[in-house]
Amino acid sequence: MEKKKAITGLLIIILIIAGISFLGFRALMQGTSSNSSKDYTPPTPTYVLNTYRKKFHYPTCASVAQMNPENRQNFYGTREEAIAQGYSPCGNCQP
């Protein structure tokens, strides 16, 4: 009878530890996923294209603020790639 109680006690302890471990893992995973969504910031474009004038600008260029939103396009490539696509550097910010 004592052996049966000891085994039952051990099983209960194992189940409690397994449950705590699972809950801790679950909380850790939920905390990680919620933190990463809160901390996510979209990448900053390398350049901003004016698709009408075929010019490219630094995102901080004053000309970007004056640009018609319909002609504005974020660009995440290199300077050489923008030029290869037919765009010229802006005369103000000279990217």
N, C-alpha and C positions, 0 to 999 in steps of 0.2 A: 504494500500500500504506500509506504514511504517513497519507494522508487517511482511509482506512478505520479505522486504529488510533485516530486522533483522534476520529472520530465514535463509535466503540465506547467509548472512554474517557468522552466526554461523556454518552453514554447511561447508562453505569454510574453516573456522578456524579449525574445527574438522578434515576435510580431510587433511589439511596441517600438523596438529599435528600427525595424524595417519601415514602419509607418512614419516615424519621425524623420527618417532619412528621406523617404519619398516626399513628405511635405516640405522638407527643407530644400530639396532639389527643385521641386515645383515652384516654390517661392523664389528661389534663385533665378530660375528661368523666366518667370514672370517679371521679376525686377529687372533683369537684363534686357528683355524685349521692350519693356515700357521706357526704360532709360534711353535706349538707343533711338526710339522714335521721338522722344522729347529733345534729344541732343542732335538730331539730324539736321544738317544745314545743306541745302542744295549747292552743288558746285558753282563757283563764280565763272561766268564765261570769260574766255581768253580775250575775245573781242566782241564788238557789237557791229553787225552789218547793216548798212543802209541798202536795201535791195533795190531801191529806185535809183539812187545816185551811184551805186556800185562802189561805195567807199566802206572801209572798215576803221573802227575807232576803238580806243581803250574804253572799258565800261565807265570810267570816271570822266570821260571827255564831256565838255560843256555842250558840244554839238549833239550828243545823244539825247539830252533833255529836250532839245528843240525838234527832234526827229518825229515825223508822223508815225504813230504806233503801227500803222499798217505796213510801213516800210522797214520796221525794226526787226532784227532777228539775232538772237544770241548765237555766238559761234565759239566752239570749244576746241578748235584746231590751232595749228601754228600759223605764223605770219606767212610763210611760204605757201601753205595750203590755201589761205585766203587769196593770195595773189594768183595762184594756179586756177582758182575758180573765177577769175576775172575781176577781182576787187582791187582797188587802189588804196594806199594808206591815206588817212585823213591829213589835211594840211595843218590843222590846229594841234592835235595831240601827237602827231607823227609816230604812229606805232611801228 
